[in-house]
């Protein structure tokens, strides 16, 4: 099973679509609503996002194994899920 982490905003429609994408496929993800965590956690998340994406910070932010997908991109999610690893 691939390790998947998703950073979202609780009110964002694209983030909700991303959550639904994985839920519909019964793919377990570690999902964090950025706007609902503490300021310290937000700082840690921003640092991780910047380091993994060469500075790009946008939501949803999906990490599948070591690959990053910024924004709602179901075709790319499928592609990364289908890769052997």
GUTOR-560161 format. One record per atom (N, C-alpha, C): residue number from 1; residue in three letters; x, y, z. Coordinates in nm, 3 decimals. Layout:
<site><num>NUM</num><residu>ALA</residu><c1>X</c1><c2>Y</c2><c3>Z</c3></site>
...
! end
This chain:
<site><num>1</num><residu>UNK</residu><c1>0.084</c1><c2>-0.119</c2><c3>0.000</c3></site>
<site><num>1</num><residu>UNK</residu><c1>0.000</c1><c2>0.000</c2><c3>0.000</c3></site>
<site><num>1</num><residu>UNK</residu><c1>0.089</c1><c2>0.125</c2><c3>0.000</c3></site>
<site><num>2</num><residu>UNK</residu><c1>0.059</c1><c2>0.217</c2><c3>-0.087</c3></site>
<site><num>2</num><residu>UNK</residu><c1>0.138</c1><c2>0.340</c2><c3>-0.097</c3></site>
<site><num>2</num><residu>UNK</residu><c1>0.103</c1><c2>0.436</c2><c3>0.016</c3></site>
<site><num>3</num><residu>UNK</residu><c1>0.206</c1><c2>0.506</c2><c3>0.063</c3></site>
<site><num>3</num><residu>UNK</residu><c1>0.184</c1><c2>0.606</c2><c3>0.167</c3></site>
<site><num>3</num><residu>UNK</residu><c1>0.136</c1><c2>0.734</c2><c3>0.100</c3></site>
<site><num>4</num><residu>UNK</residu><c1>0.020</c1><c2>0.784</c2><c3>0.147</c3></site>
<site><num>4</num><residu>UNK</residu><c1>-0.039</c1><c2>0.903</c2><c3>0.087</c3></site>
<site><num>4</num><residu>UNK</residu><c1>-0.073</c1><c2>1.003</c2><c3>0.197</c3></site>
<site><num>5</num><residu>UNK</residu><c1>-0.027</c1><c2>1.125</c2><c3>0.178</c3></site>
<site><num>5</num><residu>UNK</residu><c1>-0.060</c1><c2>1.233</c2><c3>0.269</c3></site>
<site><num>5</num><residu>UNK</residu><c1>-0.125</c1><c2>1.344</c2><c3>0.187</c3></site>
<site><num>6</num><residu>UNK</residu><c1>-0.233</c1><c2>1.401</c2><c3>0.243</c3></site>
<site><num>6</num><residu>UNK</residu><c1>-0.308</c1><c2>1.505</c2><c3>0.174</c3></site>
<site><num>6</num><residu>UNK</residu><c1>-0.328</c1><c2>1.623</c2><c3>0.269</c3></site>
<site><num>7</num><residu>UNK</residu><c1>-0.287</c1><c2>1.741</c2><c3>0.224</c3></site>
<site><num>7</num><residu>UNK</residu><c1>-0.312</c1><c2>1.864</c2><c3>0.299</c3></site>
<site><num>7</num><residu>UNK</residu><c1>-0.421</c1><c2>1.940</c2><c3>0.227</c3></site>
<site><num>8</num><residu>UNK</residu><c1>-0.524</c1><c2>1.978</c2><c3>0.302</c3></site>
<site><num>8</num><residu>UNK</residu><c1>-0.640</c1><c2>2.044</c2><c3>0.244</c3></site>
<site><num>8</num><residu>UNK</residu><c1>-0.682</c1><c2>2.163</c2><c3>0.330</c3></site>
<site><num>9</num><residu>UNK</residu><c1>-0.777</c1><c2>2.238</c2><c3>0.276</c3></site>
<site><num>9</num><residu>UNK</residu><c1>-0.849</c1><c2>2.339</c2><c3>0.352</c3></site>
<site><num>9</num><residu>UNK</residu><c1>-0.992</c1><c2>2.287</c2><c3>0.368</c3></site>
<site><num>10</num><residu>UNK</residu><c1>-1.046</c1><c2>2.296</c2><c3>0.487</c3></site>
<site><num>10</num><residu>UNK</residu><c1>-1.176</c1><c2>2.235</c2><c3>0.516</c3></site>
<site><num>10</num><residu>UNK</residu><c1>-1.289</c1><c2>2.289</c2><c3>0.429</c3></site>
<site><num>11</num><residu>UNK</residu><c1>-1.278</c1><c2>2.413</c2><c3>0.382</c3></site>
<site><num>11</num><residu>UNK</residu><c1>-1.386</c1><c2>2.477</c2><c3>0.307</c3></site>
<site><num>11</num><residu>UNK</residu><c1>-1.365</c1><c2>2.476</c2><c3>0.155</c3></site>
<site><num>12</num><residu>UNK</residu><c1>-1.252</c1><c2>2.426</c2><c3>0.110</c3></site>
<site><num>12</num><residu>UNK</residu><c1>-1.214</c1><c2>2.431</c2><c3>-0.031</c3></site>
<site><num>12</num><residu>UNK</residu><c1>-1.287</c1><c2>2.324</c2><c3>-0.113</c3></site>
<site><num>13</num><residu>UNK</residu><c1>-1.360</c1><c2>2.363</c2><c3>-0.219</c3></site>
<site><num>13</num><residu>UNK</residu><c1>-1.431</c1><c2>2.263</c2><c3>-0.299</c3></site>
<site><num>13</num><residu>UNK</residu><c1>-1.338</c1><c2>2.165</c2><c3>-0.371</c3></site>
<site><num>14</num><residu>UNK</residu><c1>-1.220</c1><c2>2.212</c2><c3>-0.415</c3></site>
<site><num>14</num><residu>UNK</residu><c1>-1.126</c1><c2>2.122</c2><c3>-0.483</c3></site>
<site><num>14</num><residu>UNK</residu><c1>-1.065</c1><c2>2.024</c2><c3>-0.383</c3></site>
<site><num>15</num><residu>UNK</residu><c1>-1.046</c1><c2>2.069</c2><c3>-0.261</c3></site>
<site><num>15</num><residu>UNK</residu><c1>-0.995</c1><c2>1.980</c2><c3>-0.156</c3></site>
<site><num>15</num><residu>UNK</residu><c1>-1.099</c1><c2>1.872</c2><c3>-0.125</c3></site>
<site><num>16</num><residu>UNK</residu><c1>-1.225</c1><c2>1.911</c2><c3>-0.121</c3></site>
<site><num>16</num><residu>UNK</residu><c1>-1.332</c1><c2>1.814</c2><c3>-0.096</c3></site>
<site><num>16</num><residu>UNK</residu><c1>-1.337</c1><c2>1.710</c2><c3>-0.208</c3></site>
<site><num>17</num><residu>UNK</residu><c1>-1.318</c1><c2>1.755</c2><c3>-0.332</c3></site>
<site><num>17</num><residu>UNK</residu><c1>-1.315</c1><c2>1.660</c2><c3>-0.445</c3></site>
<site><num>17</num><residu>UNK</residu><c1>-1.197</c1><c2>1.564</c2><c3>-0.432</c3></site>
<site><num>18</num><residu>UNK</residu><c1>-1.085</c1><c2>1.615</c2><c3>-0.386</c3></site>
<site><num>18</num><residu>UNK</residu><c1>-0.967</c1><c2>1.531</c2><c3>-0.368</c3></site>
<site><num>18</num><residu>UNK</residu><c1>-0.994</c1><c2>1.424</c2><c3>-0.261</c3></site>
<site><num>19</num><residu>UNK</residu><c1>-1.051</c1><c2>1.465</c2><c3>-0.150</c3></site>
<site><num>19</num><residu>UNK</residu><c1>-1.084</c1><c2>1.369</c2><c3>-0.044</c3></site>
<site><num>19</num><residu>UNK</residu><c1>-1.181</c1><c2>1.263</c2><c3>-0.097</c3></site>
<site><num>20</num><residu>UNK</residu><c1>-1.280</c1><c2>1.307</c2><c3>-0.174</c3></site>
<site><num>20</num><residu>UNK</residu><c1>-1.379</c1><c2>1.214</c2><c3>-0.229</c3></site>
<site><num>20</num><residu>UNK</residu><c1>-1.314</c1><c2>1.117</c2><c3>-0.328</c3></site>
<site><num>21</num><residu>UNK</residu><c1>-1.219</c1><c2>1.166</c2><c3>-0.408</c3></site>
<site><num>21</num><residu>UNK</residu><c1>-1.148</c1><c2>1.081</c2><c3>-0.503</c3></site>
<site><num>21</num><residu>UNK</residu><c1>-1.090</c1><c2>0.959</c2><c3>-0.431</c3></site>
<site><num>22</num><residu>UNK</residu><c1>-1.017</c1><c2>0.983</c2><c3>-0.324</c3></site>
<site><num>22</num><residu>UNK</residu><c1>-0.953</c1><c2>0.873</c2><c3>-0.252</c3></site>
<site><num>22</num><residu>UNK</residu><c1>-1.055</c1><c2>0.789</c2><c3>-0.175</c3></site>
<site><num>23</num><residu>UNK</residu><c1>-1.156</c1><c2>0.853</c2><c3>-0.116</c3></site>
<site><num>23</num><residu>UNK</residu><c1>-1.259</c1><c2>0.781</c2><c3>-0.041</c3></site>
<site><num>23</num><residu>UNK</residu><c1>-1.338</c1><c2>0.688</c2><c3>-0.133</c3></site>
<site><num>24</num><residu>UNK</residu><c1>-1.373</c1><c2>0.735</c2><c3>-0.253</c3></site>
<site><num>24</num><residu>UNK</residu><c1>-1.449</c1><c2>0.654</c2><c3>-0.349</c3></site>
<site><num>24</num><residu>UNK</residu><c1>-1.372</c1><c2>0.529</c2><c3>-0.390</c3></site>
<site><num>25</num><residu>UNK</residu><c1>-1.240</c1><c2>0.538</c2><c3>-0.389</c3></site>
<site><num>25</num><residu>UNK</residu><c1>-1.156</c1><c2>0.424</c2><c3>-0.427</c3></site>
<site><num>25</num><residu>UNK</residu><c1>-1.108</c1><c2>0.343</c2><c3>-0.307</c3></site>
<site><num>26</num><residu>UNK</residu><c1>-1.158</c1><c2>0.384</c2><c3>-0.189</c3></site>
<site><num>26</num><residu>UNK</residu><c1>-1.122</c1><c2>0.317</c2><c3>-0.063</c3></site>
<site><num>26</num><residu>UNK</residu><c1>-0.970</c1><c2>0.312</c2><c3>-0.044</c3></site>
<site><num>27</num><residu>UNK</residu><c1>-0.905</c1><c2>0.420</c2><c3>-0.083</c3></site>
<site><num>27</num><residu>UNK</residu><c1>-0.761</c1><c2>0.433</c2><c3>-0.068</c3></site>
<site><num>27</num><residu>UNK</residu><c1>-0.735</c1><c2>0.509</c2><c3>0.063</c3></site>
<site><num>28</num><residu>UNK</residu><c1>-0.667</c1><c2>0.446</c2><c3>0.157</c3></site>
<site><num>28</num><residu>UNK</residu><c1>-0.640</c1><c2>0.515</c2><c3>0.284</c3></site>
<site><num>28</num><residu>UNK</residu><c1>-0.540</c1><c2>0.628</c2><c3>0.266</c3></site>
<site><num>29</num><residu>UNK</residu><c1>-0.573</c1><c2>0.743</c2><c3>0.324</c3></site>
<site><num>29</num><residu>UNK</residu><c1>-0.484</c1><c2>0.859</c2><c3>0.318</c3></site>
<site><num>29</num><residu>UNK</residu><c1>-0.474</c1><c2>0.921</c2><c3>0.457</c3></site>
<site><num>30</num><residu>UNK</residu><c1>-0.361</c1><c2>0.984</c2><c3>0.481</c3></site>
<site><num>30</num><residu>UNK</residu><c1>-0.342</c1><c2>1.065</c2><c3>0.600</c3></site>
<site><num>30</num><residu>UNK</residu><c1>-0.379</c1><c2>1.207</c2><c3>0.558</c3></site>
<site><num>31</num><residu>UNK</residu><c1>-0.496</c1><c2>1.253</c2><c3>0.600</c3></site>
<site><num>31</num><residu>UNK</residu><c1>-0.548</c1><c2>1.382</c2><c3>0.554</c3></site>
<site><num>31</num><residu>UNK</residu><c1>-0.548</c1><c2>1.482</c2><c3>0.669</c3></site>
<site><num>32</num><residu>UNK</residu><c1>-0.496</c1><c2>1.601</c2><c3>0.641</c3></site>
<site><num>32</num><residu>UNK</residu><c1>-0.491</c1><c2>1.708</c2><c3>0.741</c3></site>
<site><num>32</num><residu>UNK</residu><c1>-0.555</c1><c2>1.834</c2><c3>0.681</c3></site>
<site><num>33</num><residu>UNK</residu><c1>-0.654</c1><c2>1.886</c2><c3>0.753</c3></site>
<site><num>33</num><residu>UNK</residu><c1>-0.713</c1><c2>2.015</c2><c3>0.715</c3></site>
<site><num>33</num><residu>UNK</residu><c1>-0.625</c1><c2>2.123</c2><c3>0.775</c3></site>
<site><num>34</num><residu>UNK</residu><c1>-0.549</c1><c2>2.186</c2><c3>0.690</c3></site>
<site><num>34</num><residu>UNK</residu><c1>-0.450</c1><c2>2.286</c2><c3>0.731</c3></site>
<site><num>34</num><residu>UNK</residu><c1>-0.512</c1><c2>2.396</c2><c3>0.818</c3></site>
<site><num>35</num><residu>UNK</residu><c1>-0.628</c1><c2>2.443</c2><c3>0.780</c3></site>
<site><num>35</num><residu>UNK</residu><c1>-0.690</c1><c2>2.555</c2><c3>0.851</c3></site>
<site><num>35</num><residu>UNK</residu><c1>-0.745</c1><c2>2.515</c2><c3>0.988</c3></site>
<site><num>36</num><residu>UNK</residu><c1>-0.747</c1><c2>2.387</c2><c3>1.021</c3></site>
<site><num>36</num><residu>UNK</residu><c1>-0.803</c1><c2>2.342</c2><c3>1.148</c3></site>
<site><num>36</num><residu>UNK</residu><c1>-0.697</c1><c2>2.298</c2><c3>1.249</c3></site>
<site><num>37</num><residu>UNK</residu><c1>-0.570</c1><c2>2.306</c2><c3>1.212</c3></site>
<site><num>37</num><residu>UNK</residu><c1>-0.464</c1><c2>2.266</c2><c3>1.305</c3></site>
<site><num>37</num><residu>UNK</residu><c1>-0.401</c1><c2>2.391</c2><c3>1.368</c3></site>
<site><num>38</num><residu>UNK</residu><c1>-0.319</c1><c2>2.369</c2><c3>1.468</c3></site>
<site><num>38</num><residu>UNK</residu><c1>-0.255</c1><c2>2.479</c2><c3>1.540</c3></site>
<site><num>38</num><residu>UNK</residu><c1>-0.157</c1><c2>2.555</c2><c3>1.451</c3></site>
<site><num>39</num><residu>UNK</residu><c1>-0.120</c1><c2>2.676</c2><c3>1.494</c3></site>
<site><num>39</num><residu>UNK</residu><c1>-0.023</c1><c2>2.755</c2><c3>1.419</c3></site>
<site><num>39</num><residu>UNK</residu><c1>0.111</c1><c2>2.684</c2><c3>1.406</c3></site>
<site><num>40</num><residu>UNK</residu><c1>0.154</c1><c2>2.616</c2><c3>1.512</c3></site>
<site><num>40</num><residu>UNK</residu><c1>0.280</c1><c2>2.542</c2><c3>1.506</c3></site>
<site><num>40</num><residu>UNK</residu><c1>0.273</c1><c2>2.432</c2><c3>1.401</c3></site>
<site><num>41</num><residu>UNK</residu><c1>0.162</c1><c2>2.359</c2><c3>1.397</c3></site>
<site><num>41</num><residu>UNK</residu><c1>0.145</c1><c2>2.254</c2><c3>1.296</c3></site>
<site><num>41</num><residu>UNK</residu><c1>0.140</c1><c2>2.315</c2><c3>1.156</c3></site>
<site><num>42</num><residu>UNK</residu><c1>0.075</c1><c2>2.430</c2><c3>1.142</c3></site>
<site><num>42</num><residu>UNK</residu><c1>0.069</c1><c2>2.497</c2><c3>1.013</c3></site>
<site><num>42</num><residu>UNK</residu><c1>0.209</c1><c2>2.533</c2><c3>0.964</c3></site>
<site><num>43</num><residu>UNK</residu><c1>0.294</c1><c2>2.582</c2><c3>1.053</c3></site>
<site><num>43</num><residu>UNK</residu><c1>0.431</c1><c2>2.616</c2><c3>1.015</c3></site>
<site><num>43</num><residu>UNK</residu><c1>0.507</c1><c2>2.493</c2><c3>0.967</c3></site>
<site><num>44</num><residu>UNK</residu><c1>0.490</c1><c2>2.381</c2><c3>1.038</c3></site>
<site><num>44</num><residu>UNK</residu><c1>0.555</c1><c2>2.256</c2><c3>0.998</c3></site>
<site><num>44</num><residu>UNK</residu><c1>0.506</c1><c2>2.210</c2><c3>0.861</c3></site>
<site><num>45</num><residu>UNK</residu><c1>0.375</c1><c2>2.219</c2><c3>0.840</c3></site>
<site><num>45</num><residu>UNK</residu><c1>0.316</c1><c2>2.178</c2><c3>0.712</c3></site>
<site><num>45</num><residu>UNK</residu><c1>0.369</c1><c2>2.266</c2><c3>0.599</c3></site>
<site><num>46</num><residu>UNK</residu><c1>0.372</c1><c2>2.397</c2><c3>0.620</c3></site>
<site><num>46</num><residu>UNK</residu><c1>0.422</c1><c2>2.488</c2><c3>0.517</c3></site>
<site><num>46</num><residu>UNK</residu><c1>0.568</c1><c2>2.458</c2><c3>0.483</c3></site>
<site><num>47</num><residu>UNK</residu><c1>0.648</c1><c2>2.431</c2><c3>0.584</c3></site>
<site><num>47</num><residu>UNK</residu><c1>0.788</c1><c2>2.397</c2><c3>0.559</c3></site>
<site><num>47</num><residu>UNK</residu><c1>0.799</c1><c2>2.269</c2><c3>0.477</c3></site>
<site><num>48</num><residu>UNK</residu><c1>0.718</c1><c2>2.169</c2><c3>0.511</c3></site>
<site><num>48</num><residu>UNK</residu><c1>0.719</c1><c2>2.044</c2><c3>0.434</c3></site>
<site><num>48</num><residu>UNK</residu><c1>0.674</c1><c2>2.067</c2><c3>0.291</c3></site>
<site><num>49</num><residu>UNK</residu><c1>0.567</c1><c2>2.143</c2><c3>0.274</c3></site>
<site><num>49</num><residu>UNK</residu><c1>0.515</c1><c2>2.170</c2><c3>0.140</c3></site>
<site><num>49</num><residu>UNK</residu><c1>0.621</c1><c2>2.242</c2><c3>0.055</c3></site>
<site><num>50</num><residu>UNK</residu><c1>0.683</c1><c2>2.342</c2><c3>0.112</c3></site>
<site><num>50</num><residu>UNK</residu><c1>0.784</c1><c2>2.418</c2><c3>0.037</c3></site>
<site><num>50</num><residu>UNK</residu><c1>0.904</c1><c2>2.331</c2><c3>0.000</c3></site>
<site><num>51</num><residu>UNK</residu><c1>0.945</c1><c2>2.247</c2><c3>0.093</c3></site>
<site><num>51</num><residu>UNK</residu><c1>1.063</c1><c2>2.164</c2><c3>0.065</c3></site>
<site><num>51</num><residu>UNK</residu><c1>1.034</c1><c2>2.055</c2><c3>-0.038</c3></site>
<site><num>52</num><residu>UNK</residu><c1>0.914</c1><c2>2.003</c2><c3>-0.039</c3></site>
<site><num>52</num><residu>UNK</residu><c1>0.880</c1><c2>1.895</c2><c3>-0.132</c3></site>
<site><num>52</num><residu>UNK</residu><c1>0.841</c1><c2>1.945</c2><c3>-0.271</c3></site>
<site><num>53</num><residu>UNK</residu><c1>0.804</c1><c2>2.073</c2><c3>-0.281</c3></site>
<site><num>53</num><residu>UNK</residu><c1>0.752</c1><c2>2.123</c2><c3>-0.409</c3></site>
<site><num>53</num><residu>UNK</residu><c1>0.832</c1><c2>2.241</c2><c3>-0.464</c3></site>
<site><num>54</num><residu>UNK</residu><c1>0.952</c1><c2>2.257</c2><c3>-0.416</c3></site>
<site><num>54</num><residu>UNK</residu><c1>1.037</c1><c2>2.368</c2><c3>-0.463</c3></site>
<site><num>54</num><residu>UNK</residu><c1>0.969</c1><c2>2.504</c2><c3>-0.443</c3></site>
<site><num>55</num><residu>UNK</residu><c1>0.899</c1><c2>2.518</c2><c3>-0.331</c3></site>
<site><num>55</num><residu>UNK</residu><c1>0.841</c1><c2>2.646</c2><c3>-0.293</c3></site>
<site><num>55</num><residu>UNK</residu><c1>0.694</c1><c2>2.666</c2><c3>-0.321</c3></site>
<site><num>56</num><residu>UNK</residu><c1>0.632</c1><c2>2.576</c2><c3>-0.397</c3></site>
<site><num>56</num><residu>UNK</residu><c1>0.491</c1><c2>2.591</c2><c3>-0.430</c3></site>
<site><num>56</num><residu>UNK</residu><c1>0.402</c1><c2>2.553</c2><c3>-0.312</c3></site>
<site><num>57</num><residu>UNK</residu><c1>0.312</c1><c2>2.645</c2><c3>-0.276</c3></site>
<site><num>57</num><residu>UNK</residu><c1>0.218</c1><c2>2.618</c2><c3>-0.167</c3></site>
<site><num>57</num><residu>UNK</residu><c1>0.078</c1><c2>2.646</c2><c3>-0.219</c3></site>
<site><num>58</num><residu>UNK</residu><c1>-0.001</c1><c2>2.541</c2><c3>-0.233</c3></site>
<site><num>58</num><residu>UNK</residu><c1>-0.139</c1><c2>2.553</c2><c3>-0.277</c3></site>
<site><num>58</num><residu>UNK</residu><c1>-0.214</c1><c2>2.429</c2><c3>-0.229</c3></site>
<site><num>59</num><residu>UNK</residu><c1>-0.345</c1><c2>2.440</c2><c3>-0.223</c3></site>
<site><num>59</num><residu>UNK</residu><c1>-0.428</c1><c2>2.330</c2><c3>-0.176</c3></site>
<site><num>59</num><residu>UNK</residu><c1>-0.524</c1><c2>2.287</c2><c3>-0.285</c3></site>
<site><num>60</num><residu>UNK</residu><c1>-0.556</c1><c2>2.158</c2><c3>-0.293</c3></site>
<site><num>60</num><residu>UNK</residu><c1>-0.500</c1><c2>2.048</c2><c3>-0.215</c3></site>
<site><num>60</num><residu>UNK</residu><c1>-0.355</c1><c2>2.021</c2><c3>-0.251</c3></site>
<site><num>61</num><residu>UNK</residu><c1>-0.284</c1><c2>1.962</c2><c3>-0.157</c3></site>
<site><num>61</num><residu>UNK</residu><c1>-0.143</c1><c2>1.927</c2><c3>-0.172</c3></site>
<site><num>61</num><residu>UNK</residu><c1>-0.133</c1><c2>1.779</c2><c3>-0.140</c3></site>
<site><num>62</num><residu>UNK</residu><c1>-0.105</c1><c2>1.698</c2><c3>-0.240</c3></site>
<site><num>62</num><residu>UNK</residu><c1>-0.107</c1><c2>1.552</c2><c3>-0.226</c3></site>
<site><num>62</num><residu>UNK</residu><c1>0.034</c1><c2>1.497</c2><c3>-0.243</c3></site>
<site><num>63</num><residu>UNK</residu><c1>0.073</c1><c2>1.412</c2><c3>-0.148</c3></site>
<site><num>63</num><residu>UNK</residu><c1>0.202</c1><c2>1.344</c2><c3>-0.156</c3></site>
<site><num>63</num><residu>UNK</residu><c1>0.174</c1><c2>1.194</c2><c3>-0.164</c3></site>
<site><num>64</num><residu>UNK</residu><c1>0.211</c1><c2>1.133</c2><c3>-0.277</c3></site>
<site><num>64</num><residu>UNK</residu><c1>0.195</c1><c2>0.989</c2><c3>-0.296</c3></site>
<site><num>64</num><residu>UNK</residu><c1>0.335</c1><c2>0.932</c2><c3>-0.304</c3></site>
<site><num>65</num><residu>UNK</residu><c1>0.372</c1><c2>0.859</c2><c3>-0.199</c3></site>
<site><num>65</num><residu>UNK</residu><c1>0.511</c1><c2>0.815</c2><c3>-0.181</c3></site>
<site><num>65</num><residu>UNK</residu><c1>0.599</c1><c2>0.940</c2><c3>-0.179</c3></site>
<site><num>66</num><residu>UNK</residu><c1>0.683</c1><c2>0.961</c2><c3>-0.277</c3></site>
<site><num>66</num><residu>UNK</residu><c1>0.768</c1><c2>1.080</c2><c3>-0.280</c3></site>
<site><num>66</num><residu>UNK</residu><c1>0.728</c1><c2>1.178</c2><c3>-0.390</c3></site>
<site><num>67</num><residu>UNK</residu><c1>0.617</c1><c2>1.151</c2><c3>-0.457</c3></site>
<site><num>67</num><residu>UNK</residu><c1>0.570</c1><c2>1.238</c2><c3>-0.565</c3></site>
<site><num>67</num><residu>UNK</residu><c1>0.468</c1><c2>1.338</c2><c3>-0.512</c3></site>
<site><num>68</num><residu>UNK</residu><c1>0.478</c1><c2>1.461</c2><c3>-0.557</c3></site>
<site><num>68</num><residu>UNK</residu><c1>0.388</c1><c2>1.568</c2><c3>-0.512</c3></site>
<site><num>68</num><residu>UNK</residu><c1>0.296</c1><c2>1.609</c2><c3>-0.625</c3></site>
<site><num>69</num><residu>UNK</residu><c1>0.168</c1><c2>1.627</c2><c3>-0.591</c3></site>
<site><num>69</num><residu>UNK</residu><c1>0.070</c1><c2>1.679</c2><c3>-0.686</c3></site>
<site><num>69</num><residu>UNK</residu><c1>0.006</c1><c2>1.800</c2><c3>-0.617</c3></site>
<site><num>70</num><residu>UNK</residu><c1>0.024</c1><c2>1.917</c2><c3>-0.677</c3></site>
<site><num>70</num><residu>UNK</residu><c1>-0.034</c1><c2>2.039</c2><c3>-0.622</c3></site>
<site><num>70</num><residu>UNK</residu><c1>-0.160</c1><c2>2.071</c2><c3>-0.701</c3></site>
<site><num>71</num><residu>UNK</residu><c1>-0.272</c1><c2>2.080</c2><c3>-0.631</c3></site>
<site><num>71</num><residu>UNK</residu><c1>-0.400</c1><c2>2.106</c2><c3>-0.696</c3></site>
<site><num>71</num><residu>UNK</residu><c1>-0.476</c1><c2>1.976</c2><c3>-0.723</c3></site>
<site><num>72</num><residu>UNK</residu><c1>-0.601</c1><c2>1.991</c2><c3>-0.762</c3></site>
<site><num>72</num><residu>UNK</residu><c1>-0.686</c1><c2>1.876</c2><c3>-0.791</c3></site>
<site><num>72</num><residu>UNK</residu><c1>-0.650</c1><c2>1.821</c2><c3>-0.929</c3></site>
<site><num>73</num><residu>UNK</residu><c1>-0.599</c1><c2>1.698</c2><c3>-0.932</c3></site>
<site><num>73</num><residu>UNK</residu><c1>-0.555</c1><c2>1.638</c2><c3>-1.058</c3></site>
<site><num>73</num><residu>UNK</residu><c1>-0.580</c1><c2>1.487</c2><c3>-1.052</c3></site>
<site><num>74</num><residu>UNK</residu><c1>-0.705</c1><c2>1.445</c2><c3>-1.069</c3></site>
<site><num>74</num><residu>UNK</residu><c1>-0.738</c1><c2>1.303</c2><c3>-1.055</c3></site>
<site><num>74</num><residu>UNK</residu><c1>-0.663</c1><c2>1.213</c2><c3>-1.152</c3></site>
<site><num>75</num><residu>UNK</residu><c1>-0.633</c1><c2>1.262</c2><c3>-1.273</c3></site>
<site><num>75</num><residu>UNK</residu><c1>-0.558</c1><c2>1.180</c2><c3>-1.369</c3></site>
<site><num>75</num><residu>UNK</residu><c1>-0.419</c1><c2>1.148</c2><c3>-1.314</c3></site>
<site><num>76</num><residu>UNK</residu><c1>-0.355</c1><c2>1.246</c2><c3>-1.254</c3></site>
<site><num>76</num><residu>UNK</residu><c1>-0.221</c1><c2>1.225</c2><c3>-1.197</c3></site>
<site><num>76</num><residu>UNK</residu><c1>-0.228</c1><c2>1.135</c2><c3>-1.074</c3></site>
<site><num>77</num><residu>UNK</residu><c1>-0.332</c1><c2>1.151</c2><c3>-0.992</c3></site>
<site><num>77</num><residu>UNK</residu><c1>-0.349</c1><c2>1.062</c2><c3>-0.876</c3></site>
<site><num>77</num><residu>UNK</residu><c1>-0.358</c1><c2>0.918</c2><c3>-0.924</c3></site>
<site><num>78</num><residu>UNK</residu><c1>-0.441</c1><c2>0.894</c2><c3>-1.025</c3></site>
<site><num>78</num><residu>UNK</residu><c1>-0.458</c1><c2>0.759</c2><c3>-1.079</c3></site>
<site><num>78</num><residu>UNK</residu><c1>-0.324</c1><c2>0.704</c2><c3>-1.130</c3></site>
<site><num>79</num><residu>UNK</residu><c1>-0.253</c1><c2>0.787</c2><c3>-1.204</c3></site>
<site><num>79</num><residu>UNK</residu><c1>-0.126</c1><c2>0.746</c2><c3>-1.261</c3></site>
<site><num>79</num><residu>UNK</residu><c1>-0.028</c1><c2>0.704</c2><c3>-1.150</c3></site>
<site><num>80</num><residu>UNK</residu><c1>-0.020</c1><c2>0.782</c2><c3>-1.045</c3></site>
<site><num>80</num><residu>UNK</residu><c1>0.073</c1><c2>0.750</c2><c3>-0.935</c3></site>
<site><num>80</num><residu>UNK</residu><c1>0.026</c1><c2>0.629</c2><c3>-0.856</c3></site>
<site><num>81</num><residu>UNK</residu><c1>-0.104</c1><c2>0.613</c2><c3>-0.839</c3></site>
<site><num>81</num><residu>UNK</residu><c1>-0.156</c1><c2>0.496</c2><c3>-0.767</c3></site>
<site><num>81</num><residu>UNK</residu><c1>-0.132</c1><c2>0.368</c2><c3>-0.846</c3></site>
<site><num>82</num><residu>UNK</residu><c1>-0.136</c1><c2>0.377</c2><c3>-0.979</c3></site>
<site><num>82</num><residu>UNK</residu><c1>-0.120</c1><c2>0.258</c2><c3>-1.062</c3></site>
<site><num>82</num><residu>UNK</residu><c1>0.026</c1><c2>0.215</c2><c3>-1.078</c3></site>
<site><num>83</num><residu>UNK</residu><c1>0.119</c1><c2>0.305</c2><c3>-1.049</c3></site>
<site><num>83</num><residu>UNK</residu><c1>0.261</c1><c2>0.271</c2><c3>-1.063</c3></site>
<site><num>83</num><residu>UNK</residu><c1>0.300</c1><c2>0.166</c2><c3>-0.961</c3></site>
<site><num>84</num><residu>UNK</residu><c1>0.382</c1><c2>0.073</c2><c3>-1.005</c3></site>
<site><num>84</num><residu>UNK</residu><c1>0.436</c1><c2>-0.028</c2><c3>-0.913</c3></site>
<site><num>84</num><residu>UNK</residu><c1>0.544</c1><c2>0.038</c2><c3>-0.830</c3></site>
<site><num>85</num><residu>UNK</residu><c1>0.545</c1><c2>0.001</c2><c3>-0.701</c3></site>
<site><num>85</num><residu>UNK</residu><c1>0.647</c1><c2>0.063</c2><c3>-0.618</c3></site>
<site><num>85</num><residu>UNK</residu><c1>0.672</c1><c2>-0.008</c2><c3>-0.491</c3></site>
! end
